[in-house]
Amino acid sequence: MGELNIFFIGLVGIGIGFAIAYWVKGTHLSQRIKLTEDEAARILEDARRSSDTLLKEARLEAKDKLFKMKSEFDMETRDTRSELKKQENRIIQKEENLDRKSEKTERRDREISKKEKKLLKREANVEQSELKYAELIDEQKKQLEKISGLTADQAKELLIRAMENEARYEGAKLIKRIENETKEEADKKAKKILATAIQRYAGDYVAERTVSVVQLPNDEMKGRIIGREGRNIRALEASTGIDLIIDDTPEAVILSGFNPVRREVARISLMRLISDGRIHPARIEDVVKKVEHEVDIVIKEAGEQAAFDLGVHGMNNELVRYLGRLKFRTSYAQNVLQHSVEVGFLTGIMAAELGLNQKLAKRMGLLHDIGKAIDHEVEGPHALIGSKLAKKLGESGRVVQAISAHHEDVQPNSVYDYLVQAADGLSGARPGARKELLENYIKRLEELESIANSNVGVTNSYAIQAGREMRVIVDSDVMSDEEALLLSKDIVKKIEETLTFPGQIKVMVIRETRAVEYANK
């Protein structure tokens, strides 16, 4: 019984516990629901206020955008209106310009129509005039044929010939004028041509004119000439001023230098050293000094002998030495001293025939190439160099003038100048003087003369100066001065096309008129 009461009491306690728990839970739940409702009401209120604010801001932003769009539209409208106004003004101006142009065009049309009417009238008048002129020309032709006894074709032929002669005359005048105009440029062009020629042929000339060859007994002698570390060859070059070339040429040494006297001294010295066998610097200096003294004596004797042969006396001793130095100088393989002596003889002979001073003429001829003795040391043409040298050493002005004028570097002004020129040309042109075969010489002269004689109007032709100059004599009745100028050009062209020749050939056409009458009693 007691246990049952306890059980019922426990059950009642548990029930009371569950009731209290349920009550507490319900109270707490109600409080939470209330709080939730309050929070929801607050959120809704905040949301309503935010929406109102957003609506206000949206309205304001819409108003701003609308205002901006309105302002932009107004600006665009103003710009469009102004542009339309400008276009309207331009259109108005164009219309005005078109109106003015149309007026001008109308005026021009009226003027053109007037001119067309005038031209039509003129054309009619011209046609009438042409008919009249044609009739007059026919009448004049008939009258001219009656008067002259020539037909129209014959008259045409005469007219054509006259026009041809006139054209040739005008052409010759034009050629002469062009030649005068080109003379200013001739020097520049000639210098350019000379420079090119010198550049091309300098090697051949130097190899032929500026070297001497010394034969050796054997090739072992080359080593002795060179010496230990080259001291012998250096001593020989320093003493003589000449370059020694020792190459693969068997049993030969080449001496190179522009000064022919020094080259001769070096040649003789080397030959003596080879024959003696003692080759060392001290011996080389002694031998060179002795040979220089001997060569000086030979030079002086050669100059004195040349002056003695021509009978030229009273020359300065220094000038005699310069004259003797020409013994070692060649020009186109012709010894210059022998050439000078020949020129002196020829000049004297011609002067004697003319009744001039024979001794003075010989003196001029002998000294005409004296400049070649030092032209390798002084710049300039040898004629001017020689004239300055002769003047310095006391020669007279007439001799100085003849020396400077023998190649026309200075204009000749006396008979003696021309005599020296002629004698110089004769000596150089003599067959064999400059290694030219007689057959070739004669053949070249004949070919030159045949080319000149093949032209109409040529009476005689002469090839002179060894074919370096042509004198062509023409009939003055057949050929005019202008035609003579054209003839000279034609001859030159034929010579250049058909012949091969060195240097240049001067063609001179001579036309003269002679009036001869005889007085009789």
Order of alpha helices (4+ residues) and beta strands (2+ residues): alpha-alpha-beta-alpha-alpha-beta-beta-alpha-alpha-alpha-beta-beta-alpha-alpha-alpha-alpha-alpha-alpha-beta-beta-alpha-beta
